[in-house]
Amino acid sequence: MYAIVEIAGQQFKVEKDQKVFVHRLATEEGKTVSFDNVLLIADGDSITLGAPAIDGALVGAKVLSHLKGDKVIVFKKKRRKGYRVKNGHRQALTEIVIESIVASGGKKAEKTEKAKPAKAEKAAPVKAAPKKSAAKADDLKKIEGAGPKAAEALVAAGVDTFAKVAAMKSEDLSTILSEASSNLAHIVTDTWPKQAKLAADGKWDELKVYQDKLDGGIER
């Protein structure tokens, strides 16, 4: 029995007890994680296809370790300009082992279900707030490692200023991104609070110096 499942923006063909290296997950080592974006399940001659995902299907896994991949050298050159830049990059990865493949009846973690009523309760008293926050919202894309999609996810969760990002833990930021989209689950947010604190205090020169030491928002 095998399944094709999307994990952190990538598709994998997995079987039980198989070890897989995926983009960095926010889950701690030793804990279990489940993925509900299952595109296909094959059990012998029986094949089930999703449209695009299979309802009720779930792939369970255990996080073994967090690590970095092999270094990739990126060299840029502009001829006759004297421009040469050489950088190295090591992708943040997570090693997981597949523990179960459920074809139907699987339930995603209850975090997303509990989050919906909380938003509904806050919707009534905060009706006037969106206008103010929209006017004062900061450009979160200035945080290295935070692209347009990640910035949109934070704003949608009410984290729309540098001060709010600085006040949060990196684990909470990663949770917001992973719940917004599986394509954002691999983003490492360890340096975001520090970057946001410098931006909120208006220390742009210090922020630039700090970002020069980062590689995609990750400390080298």
Summary of the structure (lengths in Angstrom):
residues: 220
radius of gyration: 20.3
end to end distance: 40.4
largest distance: 63.0
contacts: 619
relative contact order: 0.14
helix: 32%
strand: 32%
